[in-house]
């Protein structure tokens, strides 16, 4: 006897039908997604909101913990020396922003709008500073223009210890951040606009003013915001070469470490947080405008050879590339010189940290551990939580809250976060106080501090995956978690590798985020560089900074090699879509 199939059984399981049944098929996975979202919110509340609220509370108390309201703010703003640090910080941020964005725009224009030779090499050189701690350019400037510097006469009697040194050192360190934004902005221009200008007989100068600059305005604004935020929040350059020129970052360090005045340190941290937070909000708005500016019908601009323009572009890039290499090369050279400037014999004595440092090789070993733990733990959390945010469609309020917290971490300067960790994790009665001074807390601070960029990278990679891959997996009754391991994760491998290297390099080079959190057992290489330079052992500090840079560069090179192989093996589906 033949059994007739019902109408429902005869209906094929099409992709359209699956879209309607998707919520039901996901029902068994909702609890896991909910747990991941709650885990992410808890992590960021403990690692971000809790420390910030504890710091706000401390700023409203006196040294004994009694409530004084805004008296600390009035006292800070009434002190001429302390108040001057605010003006110095904003003034330096403005000067560095104008100089760096101007230079980086010309550099990015040469890379994207000319046919000059060796573009890849110049781009690589322009990105080198991102692999080094901010202390290294400051140390190099001491060797070049310090009291016994090789080229101190070139300053015309001006001292490098002060605003001049801070501007040069921070400008060098901030440059690659502006360059990456401007290369992206200038690289997505619409060739149709330039063709229209050519047909109308518009001069090259007028075309630049009416087409190029308006098209890159959001990139210019985004680069300016990024540079300004980095310049006002950095601690290392101002500490090494700032002299008596006070800025908010060094004032926070002096109030907390030098004077043990935690209340005024909290006040200074909140004052530093305000411009950083405003810059973050403005940058978020600018990024949305940049995305809206891209059109699906745009035609990529391809520059045509022009001898005069290409020659000028080559000269411009060569000038700044030589300056970057000179700063990096001098730090390496200074680490190899026996006794500057009296015995210039090359030697590896300064790399024997067991003999010339109280900590020996422990800081470098701790830094490698911190980088590895931050990269592995942070990448795992970022990918899982980004996946939960993308797939947990039935938890809209939780997803929005988590995304807000994930984006907020970018707006908090490292020193502000580190000081907040003191008030939050070093409080009597806090069950998490046992973490203070341990490597675990340093890992948490680095993961939280650099969470936003990794989160955005993971979300972008997830959104690029075709929806049909998930629907086909559901049609085969593959559980969501297994589809994540077998389909989503392999397709995300290049982006995952980028997150790993980003977290590793930043954990290796950071100073401000960990300066208040280490103990004698968890001291880091960047902190050791600061301490060695502070004690006058500049050569050993240069050696340790060089090791950090070489390690970060080696890991980045390994990423490029592995990433190329991964893209060939895991991204073939893009060619078919």
C-alpha positions as CSV (number, residue, x, y, z in Angstrom):
1,X,0.0,0.0,0.0
2,X,1.5,3.3,-1.1
3,X,1.4,6.2,1.3
4,X,0.7,9.5,-0.1
5,X,2.8,12.4,1.0
6,X,1.2,15.4,2.6
7,X,1.5,18.8,1.0
8,X,4.0,19.9,3.6
9,X,6.2,16.9,3.0
10,X,6.1,17.5,-0.8
11,X,7.2,21.1,-0.4
12,X,11.0,21.4,-1.1
13,X,13.1,23.0,1.6
14,X,14.1,26.1,-0.3
15,X,16.2,28.9,0.9
16,X,13.1,31.1,0.9
17,X,11.3,28.7,3.2
18,X,14.4,28.4,5.4
19,X,14.4,32.1,6.0
20,X,10.9,31.9,7.4
21,X,11.8,28.9,9.6
22,X,15.1,30.3,10.8
23,X,13.9,31.6,14.2
24,X,12.4,28.1,15.0
25,X,15.5,26.3,13.9
26,X,17.6,28.6,16.1
27,X,15.4,28.1,19.1
28,X,17.7,25.5,20.6
29,X,20.8,27.8,20.3
30,X,19.3,30.9,21.9
31,X,20.3,30.0,25.4
32,X,24.0,29.8,24.3
33,X,23.8,33.1,22.4
34,X,22.2,34.7,25.4
35,X,24.9,33.4,27.7
36,X,27.6,34.8,25.4
37,X,26.0,38.2,25.3
38,X,25.7,38.3,29.1
39,X,29.3,37.2,29.3
40,X,30.4,40.0,27.1
41,X,28.4,42.6,29.0
42,X,29.8,41.3,32.3
43,X,33.4,41.4,31.0
44,X,33.1,45.0,29.8
45,X,31.3,46.1,32.9
46,X,34.1,44.7,35.1
47,X,36.9,45.8,32.8
48,X,35.5,49.2,31.7
49,X,32.5,50.6,33.4
50,X,33.5,49.5,36.9
51,X,36.9,51.2,36.8
52,X,35.5,54.4,35.3
53,X,32.8,54.7,38.0
54,X,35.4,53.9,40.7
55,X,37.6,56.7,39.4
56,X,34.6,59.1,39.3
57,X,33.9,58.3,42.9
58,X,37.5,58.8,43.9
59,X,37.6,62.2,42.2
60,X,34.7,63.3,44.5
61,X,36.5,62.2,47.7
62,X,39.5,63.5,49.7
63,X,42.6,61.5,50.6
64,X,40.8,59.9,53.6
65,X,37.8,58.8,51.5
66,X,35.4,61.5,52.7
67,X,32.9,63.0,50.3
68,X,34.0,66.5,49.1
69,X,32.0,66.9,45.9
70,X,33.6,68.9,43.2
71,X,36.1,70.5,45.6
72,X,38.9,68.5,44.0
73,X,38.0,69.9,40.5
74,X,37.9,73.5,41.9
75,X,41.3,73.0,43.5
76,X,42.8,71.5,40.3
77,X,41.5,74.2,38.1
78,X,42.6,76.9,40.5
79,X,46.3,75.8,40.6
80,X,48.2,77.6,37.9
81,X,50.7,74.8,37.4
82,X,48.0,72.1,37.2
83,X,45.7,74.3,35.1
84,X,48.6,75.0,32.7
85,X,48.8,71.2,31.9
86,X,45.3,71.4,30.4
87,X,46.3,74.2,28.0
88,X,49.6,72.6,27.1
89,X,47.8,69.3,26.3
90,X,45.3,70.9,24.0
91,X,47.9,73.2,22.4
92,X,50.2,70.2,21.7
93,X,47.3,68.1,20.4
94,X,46.3,70.9,17.9
95,X,49.9,71.5,16.7
96,X,50.7,67.8,16.2
97,X,47.3,67.2,14.5
98,X,47.9,70.0,11.9
99,X,51.5,68.9,11.2
100,X,50.9,65.1,11.0
101,X,47.7,65.3,8.9
102,X,49.4,67.7,6.5
103,X,52.4,65.5,6.0
104,X,50.4,62.3,6.0
105,X,48.0,63.7,3.4
106,X,50.9,64.4,1.0
107,X,52.4,61.0,1.7
108,X,49.0,59.2,1.1
109,X,48.4,61.3,-2.0
110,X,51.7,60.2,-3.5
111,X,50.9,56.6,-2.7
112,X,47.4,56.6,-4.3
113,X,47.3,59.4,-6.9
114,X,50.7,59.2,-8.6
115,X,52.8,56.7,-10.5
116,X,56.0,57.1,-8.5
117,X,58.1,54.0,-8.1
118,X,58.5,51.9,-5.0
119,X,55.1,52.6,-3.5
120,X,55.0,49.4,-1.5
121,X,58.4,50.2,0.1
122,X,57.4,53.7,1.0
123,X,54.1,52.5,2.5
124,X,55.9,49.9,4.6
125,X,58.3,52.5,5.9
126,X,55.4,54.9,6.7
127,X,53.8,52.2,8.8
128,X,56.9,51.2,10.8
129,X,56.2,53.4,13.8
130,X,53.0,51.5,14.6
131,X,55.2,48.5,15.6
132,X,57.2,50.3,18.2
133,X,56.6,51.7,21.7
134,X,56.2,55.5,21.8
135,X,59.3,55.6,24.0
136,X,61.6,54.6,21.1
137,X,61.3,57.8,19.0
138,X,61.8,59.9,22.2
139,X,65.0,57.9,23.0
140,X,66.2,58.4,19.4
141,X,65.6,62.1,19.7
142,X,67.8,62.2,22.8
143,X,70.6,60.6,20.8
144,X,70.1,63.0,17.9
145,X,69.4,66.3,19.6
146,X,70.0,65.8,23.3
147,X,72.7,67.6,25.3
148,X,75.3,65.2,23.8
149,X,73.4,64.5,20.6
150,X,75.0,64.0,17.3
151,X,73.0,66.8,15.6
152,X,72.1,69.1,18.5
153,X,73.6,72.2,16.6
154,X,70.8,71.8,14.0
155,X,68.3,73.1,16.5
156,X,69.9,76.5,16.6
157,X,70.2,76.6,20.4
158,X,66.7,75.2,21.1
159,X,66.4,72.4,23.5
160,X,64.8,69.1,22.5
161,X,63.6,68.6,26.0
162,X,60.2,70.3,25.9
163,X,57.4,70.9,23.5
164,X,59.7,70.6,20.4
165,X,60.7,67.1,21.4
166,X,57.2,66.1,22.2
167,X,55.9,67.4,18.8
168,X,58.6,65.5,16.8
169,X,58.3,62.3,18.8
170,X,54.5,62.1,18.9
171,X,54.3,63.2,15.3
172,X,56.5,60.3,14.3
173,X,54.5,57.9,16.4
174,X,51.0,59.1,15.3
175,X,51.9,59.3,11.6
176,X,51.0,55.7,10.5
177,X,47.5,56.1,12.1
178,X,46.8,59.1,9.9
179,X,48.4,57.5,6.9
180,X,46.1,54.4,7.0
181,X,43.0,56.5,7.2
182,X,44.0,58.9,4.4
183,X,45.2,56.1,2.1
184,X,41.7,54.5,2.4
185,X,40.0,57.9,1.9
186,X,42.0,58.8,-1.2
187,X,42.0,55.2,-2.6
188,X,38.2,55.1,-3.0
189,X,37.7,58.2,-5.3
190,X,35.3,58.1,-8.2
191,X,37.2,58.4,-11.5
192,X,34.0,59.8,-13.2
193,X,34.4,63.1,-11.3
194,X,37.9,63.5,-12.6
195,X,36.9,62.6,-16.1
196,X,34.1,65.2,-16.0
197,X,36.6,67.8,-14.7
198,X,39.0,67.0,-17.6
199,X,36.2,67.2,-20.2
200,X,35.2,70.6,-18.8
201,X,38.8,71.8,-19.1
202,X,39.3,72.3,-15.4
203,X,42.9,73.0,-14.3
204,X,44.7,70.5,-12.1
205,X,44.8,72.9,-9.2
206,X,41.1,73.6,-9.4
207,X,40.4,69.9,-9.8
208,X,42.4,69.3,-6.6
209,X,40.5,72.0,-4.7
210,X,37.0,71.2,-6.0
211,X,37.2,67.4,-6.4
212,X,40.0,65.8,-4.4
213,X,39.8,67.8,-1.1
214,X,35.9,67.5,-0.9
215,X,36.1,63.8,-1.6
216,X,38.7,63.3,1.1
217,X,37.2,65.6,3.7
218,X,35.8,62.9,5.9
219,X,39.1,61.0,5.8
220,X,41.0,64.2,6.7
221,X,38.6,64.8,9.6
222,X,38.9,61.2,10.7
223,X,42.7,61.3,10.6
224,X,42.7,64.6,12.5
225,X,40.5,63.1,15.3
226,X,42.7,60.0,15.5
227,X,45.9,62.0,15.7
228,X,44.5,64.5,18.3
229,X,43.3,61.7,20.5
230,X,46.6,59.8,20.4
231,X,48.6,63.0,21.0
232,X,46.8,64.1,24.1
233,X,46.6,60.6,25.6
234,X,50.2,59.4,25.1
235,X,52.4,59.2,28.1
236,X,55.8,57.8,27.0
237,X,57.1,60.6,24.8
238,X,56.2,63.4,27.2
239,X,57.7,61.5,30.1
240,X,61.1,60.9,28.4
241,X,61.6,64.1,26.5
242,X,59.1,66.6,27.8
243,X,61.4,68.1,30.4
244,X,59.5,70.6,32.6
245,X,56.7,71.0,30.0
246,X,53.6,69.5,31.8
247,X,50.8,67.8,30.0
248,X,47.8,65.9,31.5
249,X,49.2,62.4,30.9
250,X,52.5,63.2,32.8
251,X,50.6,65.1,35.4
252,X,48.4,62.0,36.1
253,X,51.6,60.0,36.6
254,X,53.2,62.5,38.8
255,X,50.1,62.9,41.0
256,X,49.7,59.2,41.5
257,X,53.2,57.8,41.5
258,X,55.2,60.8,42.7
259,X,52.8,62.4,45.2
260,X,50.4,59.6,46.0
261,X,47.6,62.1,45.5
262,X,45.0,59.7,44.0
263,X,42.1,62.2,44.2
264,X,43.8,64.8,42.0
265,X,45.1,62.0,39.7
266,X,41.4,60.9,39.2
267,X,40.5,64.5,38.5
268,X,43.2,64.9,35.9
269,X,42.2,61.5,34.3
270,X,38.5,62.6,34.0
271,X,39.7,65.9,32.4
272,X,41.8,63.9,29.9
273,X,38.8,61.6,29.3
274,X,36.5,64.4,28.2
275,X,38.3,65.5,24.9
276,X,39.0,61.9,24.1
277,X,35.3,61.0,24.5
278,X,34.2,64.0,22.4
279,X,36.8,63.0,19.7
280,X,35.4,59.4,19.7
281,X,31.8,60.6,19.3
282,X,32.9,62.9,16.4
283,X,35.0,60.1,14.8
284,X,32.0,57.7,15.0
285,X,29.9,60.2,13.1
286,X,32.6,60.8,10.5
287,X,33.0,57.1,9.9
288,X,29.3,56.8,9.1
289,X,29.5,59.7,6.6
290,X,32.5,58.0,5.0
291,X,30.6,54.8,4.5
292,X,27.6,56.7,3.1
293,X,29.9,58.4,0.6
294,X,30.8,55.1,-1.2
295,X,28.6,54.3,-4.2
296,X,28.2,50.9,-5.8
297,X,28.5,52.6,-9.2
298,X,31.8,54.4,-8.5
299,X,34.7,53.8,-10.8
300,X,38.1,53.4,-9.2
301,X,40.5,56.1,-10.0
302,X,43.7,55.1,-11.8
303,X,46.4,57.7,-12.0
304,X,48.2,58.4,-15.3
305,X,52.0,58.9,-15.4
306,X,53.1,62.6,-15.0
307,X,56.8,63.2,-14.8
308,X,56.8,66.4,-12.7
309,X,54.1,65.2,-10.3
310,X,55.6,61.8,-9.9
311,X,59.1,63.2,-9.2
312,X,57.7,65.6,-6.6
313,X,55.8,62.8,-4.9
314,X,59.0,60.7,-4.8
315,X,60.9,63.5,-3.3
316,X,58.2,64.1,-0.7
317,X,58.0,60.5,0.4
318,X,61.8,60.1,0.3
319,X,62.2,63.0,2.6
320,X,59.9,61.7,5.3
321,X,60.9,58.0,4.8
322,X,64.6,59.0,5.5
323,X,63.5,60.9,8.6
324,X,61.6,57.8,9.9
325,X,64.5,55.5,9.1
326,X,66.9,58.0,10.8
327,X,64.9,58.0,14.0
328,X,64.6,54.2,14.0
329,X,68.2,53.7,13.0
330,X,69.6,56.0,15.6
331,X,67.8,54.1,18.4
332,X,69.2,50.8,17.1
333,X,72.7,52.4,16.8
334,X,72.5,53.9,20.3
335,X,71.7,50.5,21.7
336,X,74.9,49.1,20.1
337,X,77.4,51.8,21.0
338,X,79.7,51.0,23.9
339,X,79.5,54.4,25.7
340,X,77.8,57.4,24.0
341,X,79.4,59.6,22.8
342,X,82.9,58.9,24.0
343,X,83.4,55.2,22.9
344,X,81.5,54.5,19.7
345,X,82.7,50.9,19.4
346,X,79.8,48.6,18.5
347,X,78.9,46.0,21.2
348,X,76.0,43.9,22.4
349,X,76.7,44.7,26.0
350,X,73.6,46.7,26.4
351,X,71.5,43.7,25.4
352,X,72.8,41.7,28.4
353,X,70.0,42.8,30.7
354,X,71.0,40.4,33.4
355,X,74.1,42.6,34.0
356,X,72.7,46.1,33.4
357,X,69.1,45.9,34.6
358,X,67.7,45.0,38.0
359,X,65.0,43.0,36.4
360,X,67.2,41.1,33.9
361,X,65.2,39.4,31.1
362,X,62.1,39.1,33.1
363,X,60.3,42.2,31.6
364,X,60.8,40.9,28.1
365,X,59.6,37.4,29.0
366,X,56.6,38.9,30.7
367,X,55.9,41.0,27.7
368,X,55.9,37.9,25.4
369,X,53.5,36.2,27.8
370,X,51.3,39.2,27.9
371,X,51.2,39.5,24.1
372,X,50.5,35.8,23.6
373,X,47.8,35.7,26.3
374,X,46.2,38.9,25.2
375,X,46.2,37.8,21.5
376,X,44.8,34.3,22.2
377,X,42.3,35.1,24.9
378,X,41.3,38.4,23.4
379,X,40.8,37.0,19.9
380,X,38.7,34.1,21.2
381,X,36.4,36.4,23.2
382,X,36.2,39.0,20.4
383,X,35.2,36.4,17.7
384,X,32.7,34.5,19.9
385,X,31.1,37.7,21.3
386,X,30.9,39.4,17.8
387,X,29.3,36.2,16.5
388,X,26.8,36.2,19.3
389,X,25.9,39.8,18.6
390,X,25.5,39.1,14.9
391,X,23.4,35.9,15.4
392,X,21.5,36.8,18.6
393,X,18.7,38.5,16.7
394,X,16.1,38.0,19.5
395,X,18.1,39.9,22.1
396,X,18.1,43.4,20.6
397,X,18.4,45.4,23.8
398,X,21.3,43.2,25.0
399,X,23.0,43.4,21.6
400,X,22.8,47.2,21.5
401,X,24.1,47.5,25.1
402,X,27.0,45.2,24.4
403,X,27.9,47.0,21.1
404,X,27.8,50.3,22.9
405,X,30.2,49.0,25.6
406,X,32.4,47.5,22.9
407,X,32.7,50.8,21.1
408,X,33.2,52.8,24.2
409,X,36.5,51.2,25.1
410,X,38.1,53.0,22.2
411,X,37.3,56.4,23.8
412,X,39.1,55.6,27.1
413,X,42.8,56.6,27.2
414,X,45.1,53.9,28.5
415,X,46.3,55.9,31.5
416,X,42.7,56.7,32.5
417,X,41.8,53.0,32.3
418,X,44.9,51.9,34.3
419,X,44.2,54.4,37.1
420,X,40.6,53.3,37.2
421,X,41.8,49.7,37.7
422,X,43.7,50.8,40.8
423,X,40.5,52.2,42.4
424,X,38.4,49.3,41.3
425,X,40.6,46.2,41.7
426,X,42.7,47.4,44.7
427,X,39.7,48.2,47.0
428,X,39.3,46.3,50.3
429,X,36.3,44.1,50.1
430,X,36.4,43.6,46.3
431,X,36.7,39.8,45.7
432,X,38.7,40.6,42.6
433,X,41.4,42.5,44.5
434,X,43.6,39.3,44.4
435,X,44.1,40.0,40.6
436,X,45.9,43.3,41.3
437,X,49.5,43.2,40.2
438,X,49.1,39.9,38.4
439,X,49.6,39.2,34.7
440,X,45.9,38.2,34.5
441,X,44.9,41.8,35.3
442,X,47.4,43.1,32.7
443,X,45.8,40.8,30.1
444,X,42.3,42.0,31.0
445,X,43.4,45.7,30.7
446,X,44.9,45.1,27.3
447,X,42.0,43.1,26.0
448,X,39.5,45.8,27.1
449,X,41.6,48.7,26.0
450,X,42.1,47.4,22.5
451,X,38.7,45.6,22.2
452,X,37.0,48.0,19.8
453,X,39.2,47.6,16.8
454,X,39.1,43.8,17.0
455,X,35.3,43.8,17.5
456,X,34.8,46.0,14.4
457,X,37.1,43.7,12.4
458,X,35.2,40.6,13.5
459,X,31.8,42.2,12.8
460,X,33.0,43.3,9.3
461,X,34.2,39.8,8.5
462,X,30.9,38.2,9.7
463,X,28.8,40.6,7.7
464,X,30.7,39.7,4.5
465,X,29.8,36.0,4.8
466,X,26.9,35.1,2.4
467,X,23.7,34.5,4.3
468,X,23.1,31.4,2.1
469,X,26.0,29.5,3.8
470,X,24.1,29.6,7.1
471,X,20.8,28.7,5.5
472,X,22.4,25.7,3.7
473,X,23.8,24.5,7.0
474,X,20.4,24.7,8.6
475,X,18.8,22.8,5.7
476,X,21.3,20.0,6.5
477,X,20.2,20.2,10.2
478,X,23.7,21.2,11.2
479,X,23.7,22.9,14.7
480,X,24.6,26.5,14.8
481,X,27.7,26.0,16.9
482,X,28.9,23.3,14.6
483,X,28.3,25.6,11.6
484,X,30.3,28.2,13.3
485,X,33.3,25.8,13.7
486,X,33.0,24.2,10.3
487,X,31.9,27.2,8.1
488,X,32.1,30.6,9.8
489,X,35.4,30.2,11.5
490,X,37.4,28.9,8.5
491,X,36.0,31.7,6.3
492,X,37.0,34.3,9.0
493,X,40.6,33.0,9.4
494,X,42.3,36.0,7.6
495,X,40.4,38.5,9.8
496,X,41.0,36.4,12.9
497,X,44.8,36.4,12.1
498,X,44.6,40.2,11.8
499,X,43.0,40.5,15.3
500,X,45.6,38.2,16.8
501,X,48.5,40.3,15.5
502,X,46.8,43.6,16.4
503,X,46.3,42.5,20.0
504,X,49.8,41.0,20.3
505,X,51.6,44.1,18.9
506,X,49.6,46.6,21.0
507,X,50.1,44.5,24.1
508,X,53.9,44.4,23.4
509,X,54.2,48.2,22.8
510,X,51.8,49.7,25.3
511,X,53.0,51.7,28.3
512,X,50.1,53.9,29.4
513,X,47.5,51.1,29.8
514,X,49.8,49.1,32.2
515,X,51.9,51.7,33.9
516,X,49.9,51.6,37.2
517,X,49.2,47.8,37.2
518,X,52.5,45.9,37.3
519,X,54.3,44.4,40.2
520,X,57.9,43.3,40.6
521,X,56.9,39.9,39.2
522,X,54.9,41.2,36.3
523,X,57.0,44.2,35.2
524,X,56.9,44.6,31.4
525,X,59.5,45.5,28.8
526,X,57.9,48.9,27.9
527,X,57.8,49.8,31.6
528,X,61.5,48.6,32.0
529,X,62.4,50.9,29.1
530,X,60.8,53.8,31.0
531,X,62.6,53.0,34.2
532,X,66.0,52.4,32.6
533,X,65.8,55.7,30.8
534,X,64.6,57.5,33.9
535,X,67.7,56.2,35.8
536,X,70.0,57.4,33.0
537,X,70.7,54.0,31.4
538,X,69.5,55.2,28.0
539,X,71.5,52.7,26.0
540,X,69.9,49.7,27.7
541,X,66.5,51.4,27.3
542,X,67.2,51.7,23.6
543,X,68.2,48.1,23.5
544,X,65.0,46.9,25.1
545,X,62.8,49.2,22.9
546,X,64.6,47.8,19.8
547,X,63.9,44.2,20.9
548,X,60.2,45.1,21.3
549,X,60.1,46.6,17.8
550,X,62.0,43.7,16.2
551,X,59.6,41.2,17.8
552,X,56.5,43.1,16.7
553,X,57.9,43.4,13.2
554,X,58.7,39.7,13.1
555,X,55.2,38.8,14.1
556,X,53.7,41.2,11.5
557,X,55.9,39.7,8.8
558,X,54.8,36.3,9.8
559,X,51.2,37.5,9.6
560,X,51.7,38.7,6.1
561,X,53.1,35.3,5.0
562,X,50.5,33.2,6.7
563,X,47.7,35.5,5.7
564,X,48.6,35.2,2.0
565,X,48.4,31.4,2.3
566,X,45.2,31.5,4.2
567,X,43.5,33.8,1.7
568,X,44.4,31.4,-1.1
569,X,43.0,28.4,0.8
570,X,40.0,29.8,2.6
571,X,38.7,32.7,0.5
572,X,38.0,30.9,-2.9
573,X,34.3,31.2,-2.2
574,X,34.5,35.0,-2.7
575,X,35.4,34.4,-6.4
576,X,32.2,32.4,-6.9
577,X,29.9,34.9,-5.2
